[in-house]
């Protein structure tokens, strides 16, 4: 029973990671903490079928904008939530 549960858990986690997509490299070009938006110059986002470009994203949680500034290189994940492209995770690139 334990092996079955572990296999099921692994499958669910893998599906969740695939749905969200791999982290993408980007550069912060503008921040608007009051509206919870960030402008990123980014590489291709394959799971969203989006080519490299510069665009405005909303952020899932305002706290994601803490600790980043214009000019910072970042890694992020994004998804289409409620019809809007949304950054779901964000961190400074090493």
Wavefront OBJ file of the C-alpha trace (Angstrom):
o trace
v 0.000 0.000 0.000
v 2.819 2.430 0.832
v 4.489 1.923 -2.565
v 1.219 2.677 -4.338
v 0.740 5.861 -2.312
v 4.331 6.970 -2.968
v 3.922 6.324 -6.701
v 0.668 8.275 -6.780
v 2.228 11.200 -4.872
v 5.208 11.275 -7.247
v 2.884 11.265 -10.270
v 0.805 14.145 -8.905
v 3.908 16.228 -8.136
v 5.363 15.571 -11.586
v 2.098 16.558 -13.275
v 1.926 19.727 -11.202
v 5.494 20.702 -12.134
v 4.812 20.029 -15.821
v 1.637 22.125 -15.788
v 3.432 25.086 -14.272
v 6.466 24.733 -16.493
v 10.157 25.105 -15.928
v 11.610 28.307 -14.469
v 12.466 30.963 -17.049
v 15.309 33.492 -17.001
v 14.353 37.130 -17.119
v 15.328 40.678 -16.283
v 13.175 43.118 -14.323
v 12.520 46.247 -16.398
v 9.740 47.777 -14.277
v 8.027 47.181 -10.928
v 4.667 48.426 -9.692
v 4.197 47.187 -6.154
v 0.943 49.092 -5.655
v -0.807 47.182 -8.457
v 1.156 43.938 -8.048
v 2.665 44.010 -11.526
v 6.153 43.362 -12.866
v 7.558 43.917 -16.343
v 10.012 41.234 -17.397
v 12.247 40.820 -20.424
v 12.192 37.037 -20.633
v 13.123 33.981 -22.626
v 10.687 31.532 -24.183
v 7.935 30.202 -21.928
v 7.258 26.888 -23.620
v 4.187 25.702 -21.713
v 2.444 29.011 -22.492
v 3.600 28.903 -26.125
v 5.158 32.349 -25.619
v 8.272 33.530 -27.488
v 10.960 35.690 -25.848
v 9.661 39.223 -25.262
v 9.187 41.993 -22.736
v 5.778 42.050 -21.091
v 3.846 42.961 -17.977
v 2.756 40.182 -15.631
v 0.655 40.360 -12.537
v 2.070 38.539 -9.509
v 0.173 35.888 -7.588
v 1.264 37.400 -4.262
v 2.566 40.933 -3.689
v 5.375 39.596 -1.465
v 7.007 38.113 -4.586
v 8.118 41.652 -5.471
v 9.995 42.083 -2.180
v 13.731 41.920 -2.679
v 13.805 42.508 -6.441
v 14.614 45.750 -8.226
v 14.725 47.085 -11.756
v 17.770 45.633 -13.506
v 17.840 42.416 -11.459
v 18.213 39.131 -13.307
v 15.595 36.672 -12.059
v 14.221 33.160 -12.482
v 10.453 32.863 -12.498
v 7.538 30.638 -13.293
v 4.330 31.915 -14.803
v 0.939 30.567 -15.697
v -2.348 31.837 -17.072
v -4.656 32.311 -14.086
v -8.135 33.761 -14.404
v -7.280 34.721 -17.989
v -4.182 36.745 -17.040
v -0.517 35.866 -17.290
v 0.676 35.634 -13.705
v 4.062 35.146 -12.076
v 3.656 32.343 -9.547
v 7.263 32.150 -8.295
v 10.123 34.639 -8.507
v 13.700 34.741 -7.230
v 16.923 36.553 -8.035
v 19.178 34.620 -10.371
v 22.563 33.626 -8.946
l 1 2 3 4 5 6 7 8 9 10 11 12 13 14 15 16 17 18 19 20 21 22 23 24 25 26 27 28 29 30 31 32 33 34 35 36 37 38 39 40 41 42 43 44 45 46 47 48 49 50 51 52 53 54 55 56 57 58 59 60 61 62 63 64 65 66 67 68 69 70 71 72 73 74 75 76 77 78 79 80 81 82 83 84 85 86 87 88 89 90 91 92 93 94
